């Protein structure tokens, strides 16, 4: 019969220096806030801005819907620090002129 050892708070397993360092790493891009600002911006796009995005998609020779292109861009923002710059650019390209990356950055606060 297999027996499992119960671990309570007194029996915590110490983490290695590497695990601690990895846990303390911050993603270079604030993912959830950036994606939220992107989605908010999508909701407020004008008809002309949507047409511009559609034109960019068509000119790239890609057969994709606006929903798929929007989802791809949001995912690219979410995993930006995990994919190559080329992959990110390809996924976000349709939105680059209408929703520049700089517009998604968090506003700076002055103390």
N, CA, C and O atoms as a DFTB+ gen file, in Angstrom:
444 C
 N C O
     1  1       0.833      -1.163       0.000
     2  2       0.000       0.000       0.000
     3  2       0.892       1.245       0.000
     4  3       1.846       1.335       0.772
     5  1       0.566       2.209      -0.881
     6  2       1.322       3.448      -0.952
     7  2       0.871       4.391       0.139
     8  3      -0.321       4.526       0.418
     9  1       1.831       5.033       0.743
    10  2       1.486       6.006       1.764
    11  2       2.063       7.355       1.338
    12  3       3.205       7.434       0.887
    13  1       1.284       8.390       1.479
    14  2       1.720       9.730       1.133
    15  2       2.019      10.494       2.409
    16  3       1.241      10.465       3.362
    17  1       3.123      11.156       2.418
    18  2       3.502      11.945       3.574
    19  2       2.740      13.265       3.523
    20  3       2.765      13.961       2.508
    21  1       2.092      13.594       4.569
    22  2       1.394      14.871       4.649
    23  2       2.393      15.962       4.985
    24  3       3.278      15.781       5.822
    25  1       2.238      17.076       4.332
    26  2       3.123      18.209       4.592
    27  2       2.281      19.305       5.209
    28  3       1.311      19.767       4.607
    29  1       2.648      19.717       6.399
    30  2       1.942      20.828       7.005
    31  2       2.867      22.033       7.024
    32  3       3.995      21.964       6.536
    33  1       2.399      23.121       7.579
    34  2       3.164      24.359       7.529
    35  2       4.512      24.255       8.230
    36  3       5.423      25.022       7.918
    37  1       4.658      23.332       9.162
    38  2       5.931      23.171       9.856
    39  2       6.933      22.378       9.024
    40  3       8.133      22.429       9.291
    41  1       6.455      21.648       8.021
    42  2       7.320      20.811       7.197
    43  2       7.573      21.417       5.821
    44  3       7.788      20.676       4.862
    45  1       7.554      22.721       5.702
    46  2       7.739      23.349       4.395
    47  2       9.083      22.967       3.798
    48  3      10.093      22.872       4.496
    49  1       9.069      22.757       2.520
    50  2      10.291      22.423       1.802
    51  2      10.939      23.723       1.369
    52  3      10.296      24.530       0.697
    53  1      12.189      23.950       1.732
    54  2      12.831      25.212       1.354
    55  2      13.025      25.305      -0.159
    56  3      13.348      24.311      -0.810
    57  1      12.833      26.467      -0.698
    58  2      13.008      26.669      -2.132
    59  2      14.465      26.961      -2.426
    60  3      15.197      27.489      -1.588
    61  1      14.861      26.612      -3.614
    62  2      16.238      26.881      -4.017
    63  2      16.380      28.352      -4.388
    64  3      15.389      29.057      -4.580
    65  1      17.613      28.794      -4.485
    66  2      17.872      30.180      -4.880
    67  2      17.306      30.458      -6.273
    68  3      16.784      31.543      -6.528
    69  1      17.411      29.478      -7.173
    70  2      16.903      29.646      -8.529
    71  2      15.387      29.807      -8.520
    72  3      14.861      30.697      -9.188
    73  1      14.687      28.973      -7.786
    74  2      13.229      29.078      -7.711
    75  2      12.809      30.425      -7.140
    76  3      11.852      31.038      -7.615
    77  1      13.521      30.880      -6.128
    78  2      13.216      32.171      -5.526
    79  2      13.453      33.296      -6.530
    80  3      12.651      34.225      -6.627
    81  1      14.549      33.214      -7.271
    82  2      14.862      34.242      -8.261
    83  2      13.819      34.266      -9.371
    84  3      13.408      35.336      -9.819
    85  1      13.389      33.084      -9.817
    86  2      12.382      33.020     -10.874
    87  2      11.053      33.574     -10.399
    88  3      10.346      34.227     -11.166
    89  1      10.709      33.330      -9.169
    90  2       9.450      33.830      -8.630
    91  2       9.467      35.346      -8.506
    92  3       8.419      35.990      -8.567
    93  1      10.639      35.910      -8.334
    94  2      10.745      37.350      -8.153
    95  2      10.849      38.113      -9.471
    96  3      10.747      39.340      -9.485
    97  1      11.051      37.394     -10.582
    98  2      11.160      38.066     -11.877
    99  2       9.853      38.728     -12.235
   100  3       8.780      38.159     -12.040
   101  1       9.946      39.919     -12.755
   102  2       8.762      40.619     -13.224
   103  2       8.745      40.554     -14.741
   104  3       9.786      40.689     -15.385
   105  1       7.581      40.349     -15.304
   106  2       7.464      40.370     -16.751
   107  2       7.791      41.771     -17.241
   108  3       7.407      42.751     -16.603
   109  1       8.494      41.881     -18.366
   110  2       8.866      43.208     -18.856
   111  2       7.677      44.052     -19.310
   112  3       7.797      45.269     -19.446
   113  1       6.550      43.423     -19.541
   114  2       5.364      44.148     -19.975
   115  2       4.221      43.849     -19.004
   116  3       4.000      42.689     -18.657
   117  1       3.491      44.878     -18.561
   118  2       2.359      44.641     -17.650
   119  2       1.189      44.031     -18.413
   120  3       0.339      44.749     -18.940
   121  1       1.152      42.726     -18.468
   122  2       0.271      41.979     -19.360
   123  2      -1.206      42.323     -19.204
   124  3      -1.830      42.787     -20.158
   125  1      -1.764      42.111     -18.050
   126  2      -3.213      42.257     -17.930
   127  2      -3.672      43.690     -18.178
   128  3      -4.711      43.902     -18.803
   129  1      -2.926      44.662     -17.707
   130  2      -3.310      46.060     -17.923
   131  2      -3.197      46.428     -19.402
   132  3      -4.052      47.140     -19.927
   133  1      -2.171      45.958     -20.062
   134  2      -1.978      46.259     -21.481
   135  2      -3.092      45.637     -22.319
   136  3      -3.659      46.291     -23.194
   137  1      -3.397      44.385     -22.046
   138  2      -4.469      43.703     -22.787
   139  2      -5.802      44.380     -22.510
   140  3      -6.609      44.548     -23.425
   141  1      -6.044      44.766     -21.278
   142  2      -7.300      45.451     -20.934
   143  2      -7.417      46.775     -21.679
   144  3      -8.489      47.108     -22.186
   145  1      -6.319      47.536     -21.751
   146  2      -6.361      48.801     -22.496
   147  2      -6.587      48.549     -23.987
   148  3      -7.282      49.322     -24.647
   149  1      -6.006      47.475     -24.520
   150  2      -6.214      47.120     -25.927
   151  2      -7.687      46.802     -26.181
   152  3      -8.274      47.293     -27.146
   153  1      -8.278      45.988     -25.323
   154  2      -9.689      45.610     -25.493
   155  2     -10.586      46.842     -25.356
   156  3     -11.536      47.005     -26.122
   157  1     -10.291      47.704     -24.388
   158  2     -11.065      48.947     -24.250
   159  2     -10.963      49.792     -25.505
   160  3     -11.954      50.359     -25.966
   161  1      -9.771      49.874     -26.050
   162  2      -9.559      50.674     -27.270
   163  2     -10.303      50.064     -28.451
   164  3     -10.865      50.788     -29.273
   165  1     -10.310      48.726     -28.540
   166  2     -11.060      48.053     -29.613
   167  2     -12.526      48.452     -29.584
   168  3     -13.139      48.695     -30.623
   169  1     -13.074      48.516     -28.389
   170  2     -14.498      48.824     -28.231
   171  2     -14.837      50.244     -28.680
   172  3     -15.994      50.546     -28.973
   173  1     -13.840      51.101     -28.731
   174  2     -14.119      52.498     -29.086
   175  2     -13.645      52.879     -30.489
   176  3     -13.650      54.058     -30.843
   177  1     -13.239      51.897     -31.283
   178  2     -12.765      52.204     -32.634
   179  2     -13.901      52.714     -33.526
   180  3     -15.039      52.252     -33.443
   181  1     -13.562      53.658     -34.362
   182  2     -14.529      54.182     -35.326
   183  2     -14.620      53.238     -36.525
   184  3     -13.807      52.327     -36.680
   185  1     -15.607      53.471     -37.354
   186  2     -15.766      52.672     -38.577
   187  2     -14.536      52.826     -39.472
   188  3     -14.063      51.851     -40.056
   189  1     -14.027      54.036     -39.577
   190  2     -12.830      54.274     -40.401
   191  2     -11.620      53.522     -39.859
   192  3     -10.814      52.997     -40.627
   193  1     -11.497      53.472     -38.545
   194  2     -10.367      52.741     -37.950
   195  2     -10.505      51.240     -38.208
   196  3      -9.514      50.573     -38.503
   197  1     -11.720      50.703     -38.100
   198  2     -11.929      49.286     -38.412
   199  2     -11.611      49.007     -39.884
   200  3     -11.010      47.986     -40.216
   201  1     -12.026      49.933     -40.766
   202  2     -11.722      49.771     -42.199
   203  2     -10.208      49.769     -42.429
   204  3      -9.704      48.993     -43.241
   205  1      -9.493      50.627     -41.722
   206  2      -8.037      50.689     -41.841
   207  2      -7.398      49.364     -41.418
   208  3      -6.475      48.875     -42.070
   209  1      -7.893      48.798     -40.334
   210  2      -7.370      47.515     -39.857
   211  2      -7.669      46.423     -40.877
   212  3      -6.804      45.600     -41.177
   213  1      -8.876      46.410     -41.406
   214  2      -9.259      45.408     -42.404
   215  2      -8.396      45.536     -43.656
   216  3      -7.997      44.530     -44.241
   217  1      -8.111      46.760     -44.063
   218  2      -7.253      46.990     -45.231
   219  2      -5.848      46.444     -44.982
   220  3      -5.255      45.819     -45.862
   221  1      -5.326      46.678     -43.798
   222  2      -3.996      46.160     -43.449
   223  2      -3.980      44.642     -43.490
   224  3      -3.022      44.037     -43.971
   225  1      -5.052      44.023     -42.981
   226  2      -5.130      42.555     -43.001
   227  2      -5.137      42.049     -44.433
   228  3      -4.399      41.126     -44.776
   229  1      -5.979      42.658     -45.274
   230  2      -6.076      42.224     -46.676
   231  2      -4.771      42.451     -47.436
   232  3      -4.373      41.619     -48.251
   233  1      -4.109      43.569     -47.171
   234  2      -2.872      43.875     -47.906
   235  2      -1.745      42.910     -47.538
   236  3      -0.788      42.751     -48.295
   237  1      -1.861      42.269     -46.381
   238  2      -0.863      41.285     -45.973
   239  2      -1.121      39.913     -46.558
   240  3      -0.352      38.979     -46.327
   241  1      -2.200      39.787     -47.315
   242  2      -2.522      38.511     -47.947
   243  2      -3.000      37.457     -46.960
   244  3      -2.927      36.259     -47.236
   245  1      -3.484      37.901     -45.820
   246  2      -3.938      36.963     -44.796
   247  2      -5.457      36.866     -44.834
   248  3      -6.155      37.879     -44.871
   249  1      -5.951      35.656     -44.823
   250  2      -7.390      35.424     -44.760
   251  2      -7.761      35.185     -43.305
   252  3      -7.618      34.070     -42.802
   253  1      -8.233      36.215     -42.630
   254  2      -8.632      36.085     -41.235
   255  2      -9.755      37.060     -40.941
   256  3      -9.883      38.097     -41.592
   257  1     -10.554      36.721     -39.971
   258  2     -11.651      37.609     -39.594
   259  2     -11.131      38.673     -38.634
   260  3     -10.037      38.550     -38.082
   261  1     -11.927      39.710     -38.448
   262  2     -11.553      40.763     -37.500
   263  2     -11.502      40.204     -36.083
   264  3     -10.664      40.612     -35.279
   265  1     -12.396      39.274     -35.781
   266  2     -12.393      38.665     -34.447
   267  2     -11.093      37.910     -34.224
   268  3     -10.469      38.040     -33.171
   269  1     -10.678      37.117     -35.218
   270  2      -9.430      36.369     -35.093
   271  2      -8.223      37.300     -35.015
   272  3      -7.307      37.068     -34.226
   273  1      -8.223      38.342     -35.824
   274  2      -7.108      39.296     -35.800
   275  2      -7.037      40.003     -34.450
   276  3      -5.948      40.217     -33.917
   277  1      -8.187      40.364     -33.899
   278  2      -8.227      41.013     -32.584
   279  2      -7.728      40.071     -31.500
   280  3      -6.953      40.459     -30.626
   281  1      -8.182      38.835     -31.573
   282  2      -7.739      37.840     -30.585
   283  2      -6.238      37.596     -30.708
   284  3      -5.543      37.507     -29.696
   285  1      -5.732      37.488     -31.933
   286  2      -4.294      37.280     -32.137
   287  2      -3.479      38.429     -31.547
   288  3      -2.437      38.212     -30.929
   289  1      -3.964      39.643     -31.745
   290  2      -3.258      40.811     -31.216
   291  2      -3.270      40.815     -29.692
   292  3      -2.259      41.122     -29.060
   293  1      -4.409      40.476     -29.104
   294  2      -4.506      40.431     -27.638
   295  2      -3.600      39.346     -27.067
   296  3      -2.932      39.557     -26.054
   297  1      -3.579      38.195     -27.714
   298  2      -2.700      37.113     -27.263
   299  2      -1.241      37.533     -27.421
   300  3      -0.423      37.267     -26.540
   301  1      -0.914      38.175     -28.516
   302  2       0.461      38.645     -28.718
   303  2       0.877      39.593     -27.601
   304  3       2.006      39.524     -27.116
   305  1      -0.020      40.469     -27.195
   306  2       0.283      41.376     -26.077
   307  2       0.475      40.592     -24.785
   308  3       1.354      40.910     -23.984
   309  1      -0.346      39.572     -24.587
   310  2      -0.277      38.793     -23.355
   311  2       1.000      37.968     -23.244
   312  3       1.510      37.754     -22.144
   313  1       1.514      37.508     -24.374
   314  2       2.714      36.655     -24.346
   315  2       3.927      37.348     -24.971
   316  3       4.877      36.695     -25.402
   317  1       3.878      38.646     -25.010
   318  2       4.916      39.442     -25.668
   319  2       6.327      39.096     -25.217
   320  3       7.248      39.065     -26.033
   321  1       6.505      38.837     -23.937
   322  2       7.833      38.523     -23.435
   323  2       8.231      37.069     -23.676
   324  3       9.349      36.677     -23.342
   325  1       7.339      36.267     -24.247
   326  2       7.619      34.855     -24.500
   327  2       7.814      34.521     -25.970
   328  3       8.260      33.423     -26.300
   329  1       7.485      35.459     -26.860
   330  2       7.616      35.193     -28.298
   331  2       8.647      36.144     -28.896
   332  3       9.041      37.132     -28.277
   333  1       9.063      35.827     -30.094
   334  2      10.062      36.675     -30.753
   335  2       9.428      37.990     -31.201
   336  3       8.210      38.101     -31.333
   337  1      10.270      38.960     -31.424
   338  2       9.787      40.271     -31.901
   339  2       9.086      40.104     -33.252
   340  3       8.075      40.757     -33.511
   341  1       9.615      39.240     -34.104
   342  2       9.016      38.992     -35.425
   343  2       7.610      38.412     -35.285
   344  3       6.685      38.834     -35.979
   345  1       7.457      37.447     -34.388
   346  2       6.134      36.862     -34.161
   347  2       5.162      37.906     -33.624
   348  3       4.017      37.991     -34.069
   349  1       5.630      38.700     -32.663
   350  2       4.772      39.742     -32.107
   351  2       4.342      40.723     -33.191
   352  3       3.161      41.049     -33.310
   353  1       5.306      41.191     -33.979
   354  2       5.006      42.159     -35.037
   355  2       3.990      41.610     -36.021
   356  3       3.088      42.328     -36.452
   357  1       4.129      40.352     -36.377
   358  2       3.200      39.732     -37.332
   359  2       1.783      39.679     -36.764
   360  3       0.818      39.943     -37.481
   361  1       1.653      39.340     -35.485
   362  2       0.332      39.217     -34.880
   363  2      -0.308      40.567     -34.585
   364  3      -1.529      40.702     -34.664
   365  1       0.499      41.564     -34.246
   366  2      -0.052      42.862     -33.862
   367  2      -0.136      43.839     -35.026
   368  3      -0.810      44.863     -34.915
   369  1       0.523      43.555     -36.127
   370  2       0.627      44.468     -37.275
   371  2      -0.678      45.123     -37.708
   372  3      -0.680      46.334     -37.928
   373  1      -1.792      44.401     -37.845
   374  2      -3.016      45.066     -38.313
   375  2      -3.470      46.228     -37.437
   376  3      -4.183      47.117     -37.903
   377  1      -3.062      46.224     -36.179
   378  2      -3.528      47.240     -35.230
   379  2      -2.492      48.318     -34.945
   380  3      -2.781      49.282     -34.236
   381  1      -1.306      48.168     -35.481
   382  2      -0.184      49.039     -35.127
   383  2      -0.435      50.514     -35.414
   384  3      -0.077      51.366     -34.601
   385  1      -1.040      50.831     -36.548
   386  2      -1.293      52.236     -36.880
   387  2      -2.482      52.816     -36.131
   388  3      -2.486      53.995     -35.779
   389  1      -3.483      51.994     -35.890
   390  2      -4.710      52.468     -35.248
   391  2      -4.574      52.491     -33.721
   392  3      -5.064      53.402     -33.054
   393  1      -3.901      51.471     -33.185
   394  2      -3.671      51.391     -31.737
   395  2      -2.169      51.222     -31.512
   396  3      -1.694      50.106     -31.299
   397  1      -1.425      52.321     -31.560
   398  2       0.029      52.217     -31.369
   399  2       0.361      51.641     -29.991
   400  3      -0.362      51.863     -29.020
   401  1       1.449      50.912     -29.926
   402  2       1.845      50.289     -28.661
   403  2       2.033      51.319     -27.557
   404  3       1.735      51.049     -26.394
   405  1       2.523      52.488     -27.915
   406  2       2.749      53.534     -26.911
   407  2       1.436      53.937     -26.234
   408  3       1.429      54.326     -25.066
   409  1       0.331      53.842     -26.971
   410  2      -0.957      54.240     -26.399
   411  2      -1.462      53.233     -25.367
   412  3      -2.393      53.526     -24.617
   413  1      -0.849      52.047     -25.329
   414  2      -1.269      51.017     -24.383
   415  2      -0.429      51.008     -23.119
   416  3      -0.724      50.275     -22.175
   417  1       0.613      51.817     -23.101
   418  2       1.474      51.869     -21.930
   419  2       0.747      52.548     -20.778
   420  3      -0.095      53.422     -20.984
   421  1       1.080      52.137     -19.584
   422  2       0.451      52.719     -18.391
   423  2       0.869      54.170     -18.271
   424  3       2.025      54.517     -18.512
   425  1      -0.074      55.009     -17.899
   426  2       0.289      56.418     -17.700
   427  2       1.252      56.554     -16.528
   428  3       1.133      55.860     -15.519
   429  1       2.194      57.451     -16.682
   430  2       3.144      57.663     -15.603
   431  2       2.509      58.523     -14.523
   432  3       1.757      59.452     -14.816
   433  1       2.811      58.210     -13.298
   434  2       2.280      58.985     -12.194
   435  2       3.414      59.759     -11.543
   436  3       4.518      59.244     -11.363
   437  1       3.127      60.977     -11.203
   438  2       4.117      61.810     -10.558
   439  2       3.837      61.848      -9.062
   440  3       2.687      61.967      -8.641
   441  1       4.870      61.748      -8.278
   442  2       4.699      61.796      -6.825
   443  2       4.806      63.213      -6.318
   444  3       4.687      63.449      -5.116
